[in-house]
């Protein structure tokens, strides 16, 4: 069954994307023998899993630490480590409280001390000490999300409104050394943009920020506009950074599993970056073109699509991508498209993503559901739930973008 093949590919890819081994490999490259006090700070949707792996590897070597992750992403206690859950994708009071606790742990350190800084996607919302009122920051964050800003544009704005982003956290840790282990969730792995780069020099400029304001016609106060014109740190001499894990691993795992299942795998890109609906429409047209193929094919894409929110429904980018493919896919034989977020949560939902096949449109229509009307209201979750098209994994402990696959089974 093509649905079973989809499940197998998702499960194998998420297992391979686990940060445990990646964190251990990174720690093998770090010499902590001459460090007096070691403080661990883990931020992001994969923070708990990364901290758990580091704690198992280093044991009692960690003197104190904190995990700041998304609600329901903690999997239990970690010895001697404080665990906070906070708001994502919009920061909340718990975000501020947890961030201040992290700053308390890392203040007054000496040059013989070190900070082990574990960073994963989602850290921009989860690690924050705003320079403006929280409600105003929430409003700006929501504007950026609804306008369809990509993650680099969003973080360019966030950095200038924060006292910890854009390299500022590393400055606060001085004279202690910061060892940053980074799980990348941004295409191309730009260290200054992942979690808004709390421990990396900022490559964006004031002009970049102002261009984004103009491009998306953001509604900002005079105070915010003033902050956007203040430059961020461009040099840091107390940080070593190691990138471990990215969307490429997801694609390679999918390729391996698809091949084992009898498909000819084709990785189209690991830099997918367009409207979710456009990606779904494109893939369904690929399925239609290859209907005469005599061999089973698996077209694999990694990256992160965008959604312009115009409605009031429930959904996420991966669910929209899948639903947008349903109509054309209905004209294809034994074909399926699925898209899944590696962190296990797609948008503000409990689903990791969505699945459709050549029977999905008929199932929707039999329940009086018009997929394009649903998409106008950004309500893909409701439609896919009605036809058992949601992919449910629960929080995975990692976050390295999304995996999208078209399967044509022969």
C-alpha positions as CSV (number, residue, x, y, z in Angstrom):
1,X,0.0,0.0,0.0
2,X,1.3,3.4,-0.9
3,X,0.1,4.8,2.4
4,X,2.2,2.3,4.3
5,X,5.2,3.3,2.1
6,X,4.6,7.0,3.1
7,X,4.5,6.1,6.8
8,X,7.8,4.1,6.5
9,X,9.6,7.0,4.8
10,X,8.4,9.5,7.4
11,X,9.4,7.3,10.3
12,X,12.8,6.5,9.0
13,X,13.6,10.1,8.1
14,X,12.5,11.4,11.5
15,X,14.6,8.7,13.3
16,X,17.7,9.6,11.3
17,X,17.1,13.3,12.0
18,X,17.3,12.7,15.8
19,X,19.8,15.1,17.4
20,X,21.2,12.6,19.8
21,X,24.1,11.3,17.7
22,X,24.6,14.6,16.1
23,X,25.1,16.3,19.5
24,X,27.6,13.6,20.5
25,X,29.6,14.1,17.3
26,X,29.8,17.8,17.9
27,X,30.8,17.4,21.6
28,X,33.7,15.1,20.4
29,X,35.1,18.2,18.7
30,X,35.1,20.4,21.9
31,X,37.8,20.3,24.5
32,X,36.4,21.1,27.9
33,X,39.3,19.7,30.0
34,X,40.4,23.2,31.1
35,X,37.0,24.6,31.8
36,X,36.2,25.4,35.4
37,X,32.5,25.9,35.4
38,X,30.3,24.6,32.5
39,X,26.8,26.1,32.1
40,X,24.4,24.6,29.5
41,X,21.7,26.6,27.8
42,X,19.4,24.8,25.3
43,X,16.8,26.7,23.3
44,X,14.4,25.7,20.6
45,X,11.9,23.0,19.7
46,X,14.7,20.3,19.9
47,X,16.2,21.8,23.1
48,X,15.1,19.0,25.4
49,X,16.4,16.2,23.2
50,X,19.7,18.1,22.6
51,X,20.1,18.7,26.3
52,X,19.3,15.1,27.2
53,X,21.9,13.9,24.7
54,X,24.5,16.3,26.0
55,X,23.8,15.5,29.6
56,X,24.1,11.8,28.9
57,X,27.4,12.3,27.1
58,X,29.0,14.8,29.6
59,X,27.3,13.5,32.8
60,X,28.4,15.5,35.9
61,X,30.6,17.7,33.9
62,X,27.7,20.2,33.5
63,X,27.5,22.4,36.6
64,X,24.1,24.0,35.9
65,X,21.8,24.4,33.0
66,X,18.4,25.3,31.5
67,X,16.2,24.0,28.7
68,X,13.7,26.4,27.0
69,X,11.4,24.6,24.6
70,X,7.9,24.7,23.2
71,X,4.9,23.6,25.2
72,X,4.5,19.8,25.3
73,X,8.0,19.4,23.9
74,X,9.7,18.4,27.2
75,X,9.9,14.6,27.8
76,X,10.6,14.7,31.5
77,X,13.3,15.8,34.0
78,X,17.0,16.0,33.3
79,X,19.3,15.8,36.3
80,X,20.4,19.3,37.5
81,X,18.7,21.0,34.6
82,X,15.8,23.4,34.8
83,X,13.2,22.9,32.2
84,X,10.9,25.6,30.9
85,X,8.2,25.4,28.3
86,X,7.1,28.6,26.6
87,X,5.2,30.1,23.6
88,X,5.9,29.4,20.0
89,X,5.7,30.9,17.3
90,X,4.8,33.9,19.5
91,X,6.7,34.5,22.7
92,X,4.9,34.8,26.0
93,X,5.5,35.5,29.7
94,X,7.1,32.1,30.2
95,X,9.6,33.0,27.4
96,X,10.7,36.1,29.2
97,X,10.9,34.4,32.6
98,X,13.0,31.5,31.2
99,X,15.3,33.7,29.2
100,X,16.0,35.8,32.3
101,X,16.8,32.6,34.2
102,X,19.3,31.7,31.4
103,X,20.9,35.2,31.7
104,X,21.2,34.8,35.5
105,X,23.0,31.5,35.0
106,X,25.5,33.0,32.6
107,X,26.3,36.3,34.3
108,X,29.5,36.9,36.3
109,X,31.3,34.0,34.6
110,X,35.1,34.1,34.3
111,X,37.4,33.5,31.4
112,X,38.0,30.0,32.7
113,X,34.3,29.2,32.5
114,X,32.2,28.1,29.4
115,X,28.7,28.1,28.1
116,X,27.5,25.1,26.1
117,X,24.8,26.7,24.0
118,X,22.5,24.2,22.2
119,X,20.4,25.9,19.5
120,X,17.6,24.6,17.4
121,X,14.7,26.0,15.3
122,X,12.1,27.9,17.2
123,X,14.7,29.5,19.4
124,X,13.7,33.0,18.1
125,X,10.4,32.8,19.9
126,X,11.6,30.8,22.8
127,X,14.7,32.8,23.8
128,X,13.7,36.4,24.1
129,X,14.4,39.5,26.2
130,X,12.5,42.2,24.3
131,X,13.4,45.8,24.1
132,X,9.8,46.7,23.7
133,X,6.6,45.6,25.6
134,X,5.7,42.0,25.0
135,X,2.3,42.8,23.6
136,X,3.9,45.0,21.0
137,X,6.4,42.3,20.1
138,X,3.5,39.7,19.8
139,X,1.7,42.1,17.4
140,X,4.8,42.5,15.3
141,X,5.5,38.7,15.3
142,X,1.9,38.1,14.1
143,X,2.3,40.7,11.4
144,X,5.4,39.0,10.1
145,X,3.8,35.6,10.1
146,X,0.6,36.7,8.4
147,X,2.4,38.8,5.8
148,X,4.3,35.7,4.7
149,X,7.8,36.9,5.6
150,X,10.3,34.1,5.3
151,X,12.4,33.1,8.3
152,X,15.4,35.2,7.4
153,X,13.3,38.4,7.0
154,X,11.5,37.7,10.2
155,X,14.7,37.2,12.2
156,X,16.3,40.3,10.7
157,X,13.5,42.3,12.4
158,X,13.5,40.2,15.6
159,X,17.2,40.7,16.2
160,X,16.9,44.5,16.5
161,X,14.0,44.3,19.0
162,X,15.8,42.0,21.4
163,X,18.5,42.1,24.0
164,X,19.7,38.6,23.4
165,X,19.4,38.0,19.6
166,X,21.9,38.9,16.9
167,X,25.0,38.0,18.9
168,X,24.0,39.9,22.0
169,X,23.7,36.8,24.2
170,X,27.3,35.9,23.5
171,X,28.4,39.4,24.5
172,X,26.6,39.0,27.8
173,X,28.5,35.7,28.5
174,X,32.0,37.4,28.1
175,X,34.6,36.8,29.2
176,X,33.5,33.1,29.2
177,X,33.8,31.0,26.1
178,X,30.6,30.0,24.3
179,X,30.5,26.7,22.5
180,X,27.4,26.7,20.2
181,X,26.0,23.5,18.8
182,X,23.4,24.3,16.2
183,X,20.7,22.1,14.7
184,X,19.8,24.0,11.5
185,X,16.2,24.7,10.4
186,X,17.0,27.4,7.8
187,X,18.0,26.7,4.2
188,X,21.7,27.1,3.6
189,X,22.4,26.9,7.4
190,X,23.1,30.6,8.1
191,X,24.4,30.7,11.7
192,X,23.3,34.3,12.2
193,X,19.7,33.5,11.3
194,X,19.1,30.2,13.1
195,X,17.1,31.2,16.3
196,X,18.1,34.8,15.3
197,X,21.7,34.1,16.0
198,X,22.1,34.8,19.8
199,X,25.7,33.8,19.7
200,X,26.8,34.7,16.2
201,X,27.7,38.0,14.5
202,X,24.8,39.5,12.5
203,X,25.2,39.7,8.8
204,X,22.0,41.7,8.2
205,X,22.1,45.5,8.1
206,X,19.9,48.3,9.2
207,X,18.9,48.9,5.6
208,X,17.9,45.2,5.3
209,X,15.5,45.7,8.2
210,X,14.0,48.9,6.8
211,X,13.6,47.3,3.4
212,X,11.5,44.5,5.0
213,X,9.3,47.1,6.8
214,X,8.6,48.7,3.4
215,X,8.2,45.5,1.5
216,X,5.5,44.2,3.8
217,X,4.0,47.5,4.8
218,X,4.5,46.7,8.5
219,X,2.6,48.8,11.0
220,X,5.3,49.8,13.5
221,X,5.6,52.4,16.3
222,X,8.2,55.2,16.2
223,X,10.1,53.5,19.0
224,X,10.4,50.3,17.0
225,X,11.5,52.1,13.9
226,X,14.2,53.8,16.0
227,X,15.4,50.4,17.3
228,X,15.5,49.0,13.8
229,X,18.1,51.7,13.0
230,X,20.5,50.5,15.7
231,X,23.3,48.2,14.4
232,X,23.9,44.7,15.8
233,X,27.2,43.1,16.7
234,X,29.4,42.3,13.7
235,X,32.3,40.6,15.5
236,X,32.4,38.1,18.4
237,X,35.7,36.7,19.7
238,X,34.4,34.3,22.4
239,X,32.3,31.9,20.3
240,X,33.0,28.6,18.5
241,X,30.0,27.3,16.5
242,X,29.3,23.8,15.1
243,X,26.4,23.1,12.8
244,X,25.1,19.5,13.3
245,X,22.1,18.2,11.4
246,X,20.0,19.8,8.6
247,X,17.3,19.2,6.1
248,X,19.7,17.4,3.8
249,X,19.8,14.5,6.2
250,X,16.0,14.2,5.9
251,X,16.2,14.0,2.2
252,X,19.0,11.4,2.2
253,X,17.1,9.3,4.6
254,X,14.0,9.5,2.5
255,X,16.0,8.6,-0.6
256,X,17.5,5.5,1.2
257,X,14.1,4.3,2.5
258,X,12.3,4.9,-0.8
259,X,14.9,2.9,-2.7
260,X,14.6,0.0,-0.2
261,X,10.8,0.0,-0.8
262,X,11.3,-0.4,-4.6
263,X,11.1,3.2,-5.8
264,X,13.6,5.1,-7.9
265,X,14.3,8.1,-5.7
266,X,15.0,11.5,-7.1
267,X,16.0,14.4,-4.8
268,X,14.7,17.5,-6.5
269,X,15.9,20.0,-3.9
270,X,16.7,20.5,-0.3
271,X,16.0,24.3,-0.7
272,X,12.3,24.3,-1.3
273,X,11.1,27.9,-0.6
274,X,7.8,29.0,-2.1
275,X,4.1,29.2,-1.4
276,X,2.8,25.9,0.1
277,X,-0.1,25.8,-2.4
278,X,2.3,26.4,-5.3
279,X,4.5,23.5,-4.2
280,X,1.5,21.2,-3.9
281,X,0.2,22.2,-7.3
282,X,3.6,21.7,-8.9
283,X,4.1,18.2,-7.4
284,X,0.6,17.1,-8.5
285,X,1.5,18.2,-12.1
286,X,4.7,16.2,-11.9
287,X,2.6,13.2,-10.9
288,X,0.4,13.7,-13.9
289,X,3.3,14.0,-16.3
290,X,4.9,10.7,-15.0
291,X,1.7,8.7,-15.2
292,X,3.0,6.7,-18.1
293,X,6.1,5.6,-16.1
294,X,6.6,1.9,-15.9
295,X,8.7,2.1,-12.7
296,X,7.9,3.3,-9.2
297,X,9.2,6.9,-8.6
298,X,9.8,8.9,-5.5
299,X,10.4,12.7,-5.9
300,X,11.9,14.1,-2.7
301,X,12.0,17.7,-1.6
302,X,13.3,19.3,1.5
303,X,12.9,22.9,2.7
304,X,10.2,25.1,4.1
305,X,7.2,26.6,2.3
306,X,5.2,29.7,3.1
307,X,1.6,30.4,3.8
308,X,-0.2,33.8,3.4
309,X,-2.9,33.7,6.1
310,X,-6.2,35.2,4.8
311,X,-8.7,33.0,6.6
312,X,-9.5,32.0,10.1
313,X,-9.2,28.2,9.9
314,X,-6.8,25.7,11.3
315,X,-3.8,24.3,9.5
316,X,-0.1,24.5,8.6
317,X,2.1,24.8,5.6
318,X,2.5,21.1,5.1
319,X,-1.2,20.5,5.3
320,X,-1.9,23.2,2.8
321,X,0.7,21.8,0.4
322,X,-0.9,18.4,0.5
323,X,-4.5,19.6,0.2
324,X,-3.6,21.8,-2.8
325,X,-2.4,18.7,-4.6
326,X,-5.6,16.7,-4.1
327,X,-7.5,17.9,-7.2
328,X,-4.9,17.2,-9.9
329,X,-3.7,14.0,-8.1
330,X,-7.3,12.6,-8.5
331,X,-6.5,12.2,-12.2
332,X,-3.4,10.1,-11.4
333,X,-3.1,6.4,-10.8
334,X,-1.7,5.0,-7.5
335,X,0.0,8.2,-6.5
336,X,0.4,10.1,-3.2
337,X,1.9,13.3,-1.9
338,X,2.8,13.9,1.7
339,X,4.6,16.7,3.5
340,X,5.7,16.7,7.1
341,X,7.4,19.0,9.6
342,X,10.4,17.4,11.2
343,X,9.5,18.8,14.6
344,X,6.2,17.0,14.6
345,X,4.0,20.1,14.7
346,X,2.8,21.8,11.5
347,X,1.7,25.4,12.3
348,X,-0.4,25.8,15.4
349,X,-1.8,22.3,15.2
350,X,-1.1,18.8,16.7
351,X,-0.4,17.4,13.3
352,X,3.0,17.0,11.7
353,X,1.7,17.4,8.2
354,X,-0.7,16.1,5.6
355,X,-1.2,13.2,3.2
356,X,-3.3,13.0,0.0
357,X,-3.6,10.4,-2.7
358,X,-5.6,9.8,-5.9
359,X,-8.7,9.0,-3.8
360,X,-8.6,12.0,-1.5
361,X,-10.6,14.4,-3.7
362,X,-13.5,11.9,-4.0
363,X,-13.5,11.4,-0.2
364,X,-13.6,15.2,0.3
365,X,-16.4,15.7,-2.2
366,X,-18.4,12.8,-0.6
367,X,-18.5,14.9,2.6
368,X,-19.3,18.1,0.8
369,X,-15.9,19.6,1.2
370,X,-14.4,21.8,-1.5
371,X,-10.6,21.8,-1.1
372,X,-10.2,25.3,-2.6
373,X,-12.8,26.8,-0.4
374,X,-11.1,25.2,2.5
375,X,-7.7,26.6,1.4
376,X,-9.2,30.1,1.2
377,X,-10.0,29.9,4.9
378,X,-6.6,28.3,5.7
379,X,-8.5,25.3,7.2
380,X,-6.6,22.4,5.7
381,X,-6.5,20.6,9.1
382,X,-10.3,20.2,9.2
383,X,-10.5,18.8,5.6
384,X,-7.6,16.4,6.0
385,X,-8.9,15.2,9.4
386,X,-12.2,14.3,7.7
387,X,-10.5,11.9,5.3
388,X,-7.8,10.6,7.7
389,X,-5.2,12.7,5.9
390,X,-3.4,14.1,8.9
391,X,0.1,12.8,9.7
392,X,0.4,12.6,13.5
393,X,3.8,11.9,15.1
394,X,3.8,14.0,18.2
395,X,6.8,16.2,19.1
396,X,9.9,14.5,17.6
397,X,12.7,16.2,19.5
398,X,14.3,17.6,16.4
399,X,13.6,20.5,13.9
400,X,15.4,20.5,10.6
401,X,12.7,21.9,8.2
402,X,10.2,19.9,6.2
403,X,10.2,16.8,4.1
404,X,7.9,16.6,1.1
405,X,7.6,13.5,-1.1
406,X,5.6,12.5,-4.2
407,X,5.2,8.7,-4.6
408,X,4.1,7.0,-7.9
409,X,3.8,3.3,-7.3
410,X,3.9,0.7,-10.1
